[in-house]
Amino acid sequence: MTIAPTDEWLAESLDNPLAILKKTKQGRSDDVESLYQYLMKHGMYRPAIAAKKIYESMKENKLWEVFMKLERLYRRRWDGPNVPVYLLPVQERRGLFQTSMKKSGVCFKDEIYLFLKEQEDIKEYEALFVHEYHHCVRMDRLKKKDEDYTLLDSIIFEGLAEHAVREYCGSEYVAAWTKAYDDKELSRYYEKWIQPNLNITRVNPLHDHLLLGQKSYPRMLGYAAGYYLVEHARKNKQAVTNLFMGKPSSFFLPNKKTSTSIEVE
């Protein structure tokens, strides 16, 4: 199973998302209620009339076929793992990153959840898939335990994934957070907040505060810093995704001989 038959699952249980999640790998192995709460924070739908309309639109636009083609293309292009991908309606009115969501996703080591609605530009689906599947391929290459991932790993994951979007879909499809701060701001933020905490792991609450820009930190701080570090490492090369996919996160750190912060060119 690659693109899971969530169209069939939704037809049977759209009003019972827990029943749907029990068919997934995470839902079978973890507390399904906690999983649902986590996925809702990232954009998974709540049972409502709006979710039913989105589901009907997803069927009408044959999104399962669209993503089957994307999955085959990028699994071959990146020699990536065969993991289940779950297509589900997005929660329009609430989400972690924005108040009105059009698409979102969550990637685990061995499965991907994509939250969708109808898009005017079909390329938006590809951009979402590229970002999330890139995470999955990189995790497969790094072979690290979940508990060993650090803030440095997390910001590089996000930076590399969005550079892949830029490379394969075009710069017009990269996320807004890639342009949220200018070079001088990022240099200052990186040196002040990110650099001293590069080795903290995901269990430390500060990890998510810095990565997402929660509490008093600049919004999407870690994401933006990761994108900039990768930008610095690519040195104007156009095609770097396959080259960088399995590089250790330390590869993307600034040259310590010249600077301990992000270099501003």
C-alpha positions as CSV (number, residue, x, y, z in Angstrom):
1,M,0.0,0.0,0.0
2,T,1.5,3.4,-1.0
3,I,-1.4,5.8,-1.5
4,A,-3.7,4.4,1.1
5,P,-7.4,4.0,0.1
6,T,-8.5,6.7,2.4
7,D,-11.2,7.6,-0.1
8,E,-12.9,4.4,0.9
9,W,-12.2,4.9,4.5
10,L,-13.7,8.3,4.4
11,A,-16.8,7.1,2.6
12,E,-17.4,4.7,5.5
13,S,-16.2,6.7,8.5
14,L,-15.8,10.4,7.7
15,D,-17.7,11.3,10.9
16,N,-15.4,9.0,12.9
17,P,-11.8,10.0,12.3
18,L,-10.6,7.7,15.1
19,A,-11.9,4.7,13.1
20,I,-9.9,6.0,10.1
21,L,-6.7,6.5,12.1
22,K,-6.9,3.0,13.6
23,K,-6.2,1.7,10.1
24,T,-2.9,3.6,9.9
25,K,0.5,2.4,11.2
26,Q,0.6,5.0,14.0
27,G,-3.0,4.4,14.9
28,R,-2.5,0.7,15.3
29,S,0.6,1.1,17.5
30,D,-0.1,4.3,19.5
31,D,-2.9,5.9,21.5
32,V,-5.2,6.8,18.7
33,E,-6.9,9.6,20.6
34,S,-3.5,11.3,21.2
35,L,-2.5,10.7,17.6
36,Y,-5.7,12.5,16.5
37,Q,-5.1,15.4,18.8
38,Y,-1.5,15.7,17.4
39,L,-2.7,15.5,13.8
40,M,-5.4,18.1,14.3
41,K,-2.7,20.6,15.5
42,H,-1.1,20.1,12.1
43,G,-4.3,20.5,10.1
44,M,-6.3,17.2,10.1
45,Y,-10.1,17.8,9.7
46,R,-12.8,17.7,12.4
47,P,-16.1,16.0,11.5
48,A,-18.3,18.7,10.0
49,I,-20.2,19.7,6.9
50,A,-17.1,21.5,5.6
51,A,-15.0,18.3,5.8
52,K,-17.6,16.4,3.8
53,K,-17.6,19.0,1.1
54,I,-13.8,18.9,0.9
55,Y,-13.9,15.1,0.7
56,E,-16.4,15.2,-2.2
57,S,-14.2,17.8,-3.9
58,M,-11.1,15.5,-3.4
59,K,-13.0,12.7,-5.1
60,E,-14.2,14.9,-7.9
61,N,-10.7,16.1,-8.6
62,K,-9.3,12.5,-8.4
63,L,-6.7,13.5,-5.9
64,W,-5.8,9.8,-5.1
65,E,-4.8,9.4,-8.8
66,V,-2.8,12.7,-8.7
67,F,-0.8,11.6,-5.7
68,M,-0.3,8.1,-7.0
69,K,1.5,9.6,-10.0
70,L,3.5,12.0,-7.7
71,E,4.5,9.1,-5.4
72,R,5.7,7.0,-8.3
73,L,7.7,9.9,-9.8
74,Y,9.5,10.9,-6.7
75,R,10.1,7.4,-5.3
76,R,11.9,6.6,-8.5
77,R,13.6,10.0,-8.8
78,W,15.0,9.9,-5.2
79,D,15.2,6.1,-4.8
80,G,13.0,6.6,-1.8
81,P,11.2,4.2,0.5
82,N,7.7,2.8,-0.1
83,V,5.6,4.2,2.7
84,P,1.8,4.6,3.0
85,V,0.5,8.1,2.3
86,Y,-2.9,9.0,3.8
87,L,-4.9,11.8,2.0
88,L,-7.4,13.4,4.3
89,P,-9.4,16.7,4.3
90,V,-7.7,19.7,5.8
91,Q,-9.1,21.6,8.8
92,E,-9.7,24.9,7.2
93,R,-10.3,27.2,10.2
94,R,-7.6,26.1,12.6
95,G,-4.1,24.8,12.3
96,L,-0.6,25.1,13.6
97,F,0.8,27.5,11.0
98,Q,-2.2,29.6,9.8
99,T,-5.8,30.4,10.7
100,S,-7.1,29.3,7.3
101,M,-5.4,26.3,5.9
102,K,-5.3,25.1,2.3
103,K,-2.9,22.2,2.7
104,S,-0.6,20.7,5.4
105,G,1.2,17.5,6.2
106,V,2.9,15.4,8.8
107,C,5.7,12.9,8.1
108,F,6.7,10.0,10.3
109,K,9.6,7.7,9.6
110,D,7.4,5.1,7.9
111,E,4.2,7.0,6.8
112,I,2.9,10.4,5.6
113,Y,-0.4,12.2,6.4
114,L,-1.4,14.9,3.9
115,F,-4.3,17.2,4.7
116,L,-5.9,18.7,1.6
117,K,-8.6,20.7,-0.1
118,E,-9.2,21.8,-3.7
119,Q,-6.4,23.9,-5.1
120,E,-6.7,26.2,-8.1
121,D,-3.1,25.4,-9.0
122,I,-2.4,21.6,-9.1
123,K,1.3,22.3,-8.6
124,E,0.5,23.1,-5.0
125,Y,-0.1,19.4,-4.4
126,E,3.3,18.5,-5.8
127,A,4.9,21.1,-3.6
128,L,3.3,19.6,-0.5
129,F,4.2,16.1,-1.5
130,V,7.8,17.0,-2.3
131,H,8.3,18.6,1.1
132,E,6.8,15.8,3.2
133,Y,8.3,12.9,1.1
134,H,11.7,14.5,1.3
135,H,11.5,14.2,5.1
136,C,10.7,10.6,4.7
137,V,13.6,9.9,2.3
138,R,16.1,11.8,4.4
139,M,15.1,9.9,7.6
140,D,15.6,6.7,5.7
141,R,19.1,7.8,4.7
142,L,20.2,9.1,8.1
143,K,19.1,6.0,10.0
144,K,18.9,7.9,13.3
145,K,16.7,7.0,16.3
146,D,13.8,9.4,17.0
147,E,15.2,10.3,20.4
148,D,18.6,11.3,18.8
149,Y,17.3,14.0,16.5
150,T,18.4,17.5,17.6
151,L,17.3,21.0,16.8
152,L,20.0,21.2,14.1
153,D,18.6,18.1,12.5
154,S,15.1,19.6,12.6
155,I,16.0,22.9,11.0
156,I,18.0,21.2,8.3
157,F,15.1,18.8,7.6
158,E,12.9,21.8,6.9
159,G,15.5,23.8,5.0
160,L,16.3,20.9,2.7
161,A,12.7,20.0,2.1
162,E,11.8,23.5,1.0
163,H,14.8,23.8,-1.2
164,A,13.6,20.6,-2.9
165,V,10.3,22.4,-3.5
166,R,12.2,25.2,-5.0
167,E,14.2,22.9,-7.2
168,Y,11.4,20.7,-8.5
169,C,8.4,23.0,-8.4
170,G,9.8,26.5,-8.7
171,S,10.5,29.4,-6.4
172,E,6.9,30.6,-6.5
173,Y,5.8,27.5,-4.6
174,V,8.1,27.8,-1.6
175,A,6.6,28.6,1.7
176,A,6.2,32.2,2.9
177,W,8.5,31.6,5.9
178,T,11.5,31.3,3.5
179,K,11.2,35.0,2.9
180,A,10.1,36.1,6.3
181,Y,13.4,37.6,7.4
182,D,16.3,39.3,5.7
183,D,19.9,38.0,5.9
184,K,20.9,40.4,8.7
185,E,17.9,39.4,10.9
186,L,18.6,35.8,10.4
187,S,22.2,36.2,11.2
188,R,21.3,37.9,14.5
189,Y,18.6,35.4,15.4
190,Y,20.7,32.4,14.6
191,E,23.6,33.6,16.7
192,K,21.4,34.6,19.6
193,W,18.9,31.7,19.8
194,I,19.6,28.9,17.4
195,Q,23.3,28.3,17.6
196,P,23.5,27.9,21.4
197,N,20.7,25.3,21.3
198,L,21.6,23.2,18.2
199,N,22.1,20.1,20.2
200,I,18.9,20.1,22.2
201,T,16.6,17.2,21.3
202,R,12.9,17.0,20.5
203,V,12.0,16.1,24.1
204,N,13.1,19.6,25.3
205,P,10.2,22.1,25.0
206,L,12.6,24.7,23.8
207,H,13.1,22.6,20.6
208,D,9.6,23.3,19.3
209,H,9.6,26.9,20.6
210,L,12.6,27.7,18.5
211,L,11.7,25.6,15.5
212,L,8.2,27.0,15.2
213,G,8.8,30.4,16.7
214,Q,6.5,29.9,19.7
215,K,6.4,31.9,22.9
216,S,8.4,35.1,22.3
217,Y,10.6,33.8,19.5
218,P,10.2,35.1,15.9
219,R,7.6,33.1,13.9
220,M,8.9,30.0,12.1
221,L,12.4,30.9,13.3
222,G,14.0,27.4,13.0
223,Y,12.4,26.8,9.6
224,A,13.7,30.1,8.2
225,A,17.2,29.5,9.7
226,G,17.3,26.0,8.2
227,Y,16.4,27.3,4.8
228,Y,19.1,29.9,5.0
229,L,21.8,27.5,6.1
230,V,21.0,25.2,3.1
231,E,21.0,28.3,0.8
232,H,24.5,29.1,2.1
233,A,25.7,25.6,1.5
234,R,24.3,25.3,-2.1
235,K,26.5,28.2,-3.3
236,N,24.3,29.1,-6.2
237,K,24.1,25.5,-7.5
238,Q,20.7,24.8,-9.2
239,A,20.4,21.1,-8.5
240,V,21.4,19.9,-5.0
241,T,18.5,17.8,-3.7
242,N,20.0,14.4,-4.5
243,L,23.5,15.6,-3.6
244,F,22.4,16.8,-0.1
245,M,19.7,14.2,0.7
246,G,21.9,12.1,3.0
247,K,24.4,14.6,4.2
248,P,24.7,14.9,8.0
249,S,23.2,18.0,9.4
250,S,26.6,19.2,10.6
251,F,27.6,19.6,6.9
252,F,25.4,22.7,6.7
253,L,26.9,24.5,9.6
254,P,28.7,27.8,8.8
255,N,32.5,27.6,8.4
256,K,33.7,27.9,12.0
257,K,37.1,29.2,10.8
258,T,35.5,32.4,9.5
259,S,32.4,32.9,11.6
260,T,30.3,31.3,14.3
261,S,27.2,32.8,12.9
262,I,25.4,32.7,9.6
263,E,27.5,34.6,7.1
264,V,25.7,37.5,5.4
265,E,26.8,38.0,1.8
